[in-house]
């Protein structure tokens, strides 16, 4: 029955996290398993059958068991399970990643009557991050509409858990629709987290750059995050990163690993330089970001020719402004997920857009 699903999900998550903490049987073919400095715990490994020739790793501590239960409980109580029972019975599409099942916050609706003006000639398209919805733009969208902009925001890619290529293609079709409806030739894009990666993928690999006047990159892993960064909100103990690898897809979907430094997607959006011709940029980062690690990877840089004239530096050029929120608000403690709603960040974005010509 529907009311039982949160408890079922809690039990499922708790069991999966518990599996990750169980000892991993040593194997002669697993070199890492023989390395005491790099113990490997594999998901679904129920331990040995009593015939293990080697010494099993220590059993999970009470603290680790409590941590797995805390994570499971915290997620399961926030998961929207409405309509899930029918999908399970039909054995239809695979279940959505966990982040895509969390309750959305905020509400933002497109107004397709909105049109650019002489003072605000570029429509603004806001692109949300992994596991969220366009509701993240409720406050900023209201601000920008008050400033006279025509503001739009898509939902896409199973809440941005599909592959980067799939979500970027959907966003590109949406932007083309905005341009057609409004009669504008270019847009201003604002992307938070994966949303900025999607914008850059569409601009660089799908030919969208000529349609963009300015890109606001809000805590975007432009040069990739570490795996520890992407999973750090899920754990509060010192559990090794490698035991979380198998959970990344469950939490973040197909796009999870694509945002890790060194992935081919990150390499592709930066090949030939960070910046696309004719586009100006604002990159905003917070030193309190625990998801994008290190947070400096959020910044974009001009090519050597632009830096060679000696009148600009890497943080502020004619084409890109790299901004630490704490440089303007030294006492600000702003987490990754809170950037789109934070009043100080919204003020920075509004001031930056006011300078777009």
N, C-alpha and C positions, 0 to 999 in steps of 0.2 A: 504494500500500500504506500501511497505517496509520503505519508508522514513518517514512514520508517526509513526512507532513503538516506537522510543525513546520518543516522546511526550506522547504516550499512556502509556508507562511504567512509565514516570514521574507522570502522573495523578494517575495511579494505586498505586504507592508507596506512593505518597503524601496523598491519601485517606486512605490507610491502617495505615500510621503513625498517621494521624489525628484521626482515630477511637480509637487508643490507648490512645489518650489524652483526649477523651471525658469523662464526668463524669460517674461513675459507680453507678447504682441504688443500694441502700442498700437492703439487703435481710436478713430475719431472719435466713436463713440457711447458710449464709456466715459470719463466725465469723470475718474474717479479714476485711470485709467491715465495721464492726462496730467499728473497732479500728482506732481512728483518727491518730495514729502514724504510721499506716501501710495501707494507702489507696491502694485499688486494682483497677486497671483499666483493664478491660478485652477487648481483641480485638473483633471487630465487634459489641460492645455494642453501639447502636445508642442513648443511653440515655433513659430517661423515656418518657412516653407517656402523661405526664401531670397529671397523677394520683399517682405520687410517694409520699408515706406517709412520707418518711424520707427526710433529707436534702441532696441534691446531692453535690458531691464534687465540688470544684471551677472549672469553665471552664478553658480550657487551656489558658495560657497567650500568648500574641503576640510573645514573645520570643520563646515559645515552638512551636507555629505554624510555625514560621520562621525556626526553627531548623528542623522540619519534612520536610519542603520544601527543605531545604539545602541538607539533606541526600538524599532525592528522586532525586533531580536534579544531585547531584554528582555521584550517581550510574547510573542513566539512561543515562547520556551522555557517560559513558564508557562501556555500555553493547553492545555486538556484537549481533545484531538481524538478521544477515544474515541467511536465511533458516528457520526462526522461523515461518513465515506465513504458510508454507506448513504443519508444524507440528501442528499448531493450528487448521487448517482446517481439518486435518485427525483425530484430537482428539486422538493422539497416546499416547506415554509415558508422564508422568507428566512433567511439565516444570522443567528445571534444577534450582537448587538453584541460588540465585543471584550472589554469588561469582563465580560460575562456568560459568557465562555468561559475566564476565568482560573480556576485551581484554587482551590476554596474552602478557607478555613482554619477549623479548629475543628469541633466537632460538638455540636449541641444538639438534644435530642429532647423532644417534649411528653410529659407524663405526665397523661393524661386522668382519672386517679383523683384528682388533686389537688383539694382543696377549700379555700375560704376558711375562716378561723377567726374567733373573736370578736376576737382581737388583730389579725389581718390580714384584714379583711373584703373587701378588693378584690383580685381577681386582677390579675396584672401581665402585660401583653402587650408584648413587645419587637419593634420593627419595624426591620429592617435598612435600609441605604442602597443606593445604586446599585451594581450589579454584584457585590454580595456575597450571602451567604446567612445563614440563622439561626445558622449556626456561629459568627458573630461574637459571639454572646451566651453562648458556652460558660462563660466565667469568671464574668460577671455573673449569669447564670442560676443557676449553682451557689451564688454568694454569697447571692442573694435567697431561694433555697430553704432555705439554712441559716438565714436570718432568719425563716423560717416562711411565706413567700408561696407561693401557687400561681402558677407562672410558665409562660407560653406564648409561642411565637414562630412566626409564619407564614413560609413561603416563598411568593413571589408574583411576578406580573408579569414573568416571564422575568428573574428576578434584578433586579427593579426597573428594567428598561429599557423597559417599556411606557409608555404615557401615564400621567400622574398620575391622571387620572380612572379609568382601567381598574384600576390597582393599588390606588387608594383604595377602589374598589368591592369588590375582592377582600378587602381588609383588613377592611372593614366586615362582610362576611359571616362572616369568621373570628371577629371580636369578638362578633358575635351568637351564634355557636356556643359560644364560651367562656362567655358569660353564661348561655346556656340550660343547658349541662352543669353549670356550677358553682352555679347558682341565685343568683348575685350580680346586683345591679342596676346596678352601675357597675364600671369597671375603672380601673386605673392604666396609662397608656401611657408607654413609653420609646421615643423615635424618634431614630435616629442619621442625620444628614445628610438625604437625601431621605426617609428614614423618618419624620422629624418633619413634613416638608411634607405627606406623605400623611395623617398623623394629623390635621393641621389642616384639610386639604381635606375629609376625611370628616366631621370635627366641624362645620365651617362650612357646607359645601355639600351634604352628604348627610345632614344631620340627626343626626349622631352625638354632638354635644356633651352632651346630657342623660345619656348613658351613660358619661361620663368624669368621674372624680373629680379626677384629677391628671395632668398631662402633663409628662414630663421631655424637654426639647428639647436634644439633644446635638449641638452643632455643626451646627445646622439652618440653611439659608439662608432664614430667616423673611422677610427683606426682599429676598432675591435676592442672588446673587453676580455678580461681573463675569465676562465671558467669559474674561478672562485668568486668573481664579481657577480656573474649572472645567477649563481645559486645562493649567494650569501644571505638574501632575505629569508631563506628557508631553514637555516640552521643558526644556532647560537653557540654551538660548541666547536671544538677544534677538530671535528671529524674530517678526515682527509678528503680532498676534492674528488679523488678517483672513485669513491663509493657513491658519489652523487651523479656520475656520468649517465647512468642508465635512467635517472629520473628527469634529466633535462627535457627529453622529448615528451614525457608524460606531463610535465608542467608547462613547457613553453611551446610545444608542438614542433613542426618541421623547421620553423624559423630559429629555434633556440641556438643550435650550434653555428648557424650562419652568421651570428653576431659576435663570435669568438675570434680574437686576434689570430691571424694566420689562415682563416678560412678563405676559400676562393672568392666568395662573394665580397668580402672586405677588400681583397686584393683588386677585384675588378672595378669597384667604384672609385678606387684611388689610382688606377693605372693611368700613367701619363700626367699625373699631378692631381692635386686636391680640387682645384677650381675649374668650373666649366666656363667657356668664353661668354662674355656678356652678362653674366650673373653676378650679383653682389650677395654678400653673406653676412649673417650675424650668428655667432656660435656662443651659446650661453651654457655655463657649467657651474655646478656647486661643489665646493670642497667637501660637503657632507654626503656626496653620492657614494653609496655602498654597492650599487649595481654596476655602474660603469667604472671599471678599475683598470689602470689608474684614470682619474677623471680628466687628466690632460689629454687623453685620447679623443675627447670631444672636439678639440679644436682643429680647424682647417688652416692651411698655410699657403701663401702665394708661392709661385715658382721662383727660382733664383733670379730670373730677369727682373721681376718686380721688386725684389729685395735689393738688387744691385744699385739702385739709384740713391740709396742711403737716406731717403727722406721718410721711410716707413720702417717699422720693425715687425716682428712676426705676430705680435698680438693685435696690432691695428694697422691696416693698410688701406689703400683706397678702395679695395674690393671686399675685404673681410675684417670684421670686428670680432675679436675673441674676448669674451667678457666673463670674469669670475664674479658671481653674485656677491661674494664676500668683499670684493674690492670696492663695491658701492655700499654694502651693508655688512660691515665687519662682524657684527654679532649674529648674523643670520645663520640659523641651523635649518637647512631645507633638504629634505630627502628627495631621492630620485622621483618617486611617484607623485610627489606633491608640487613639483615645479609648475605644471600648467595652471594650477589653482592659486598659487601663492601671489598675493597682491604686489609684492616687491618685484617679482619676476614679470608679472603682467605689465607693470609700469615700465620696466626696461624694454620689453617688446614694443610697447606703444611708442616710446621715445625713439626707438630704432626705426620703426616703420614711418614715423613722421619725417625722417631724413631721406627716405627712398624717393628718388626723382623719376 
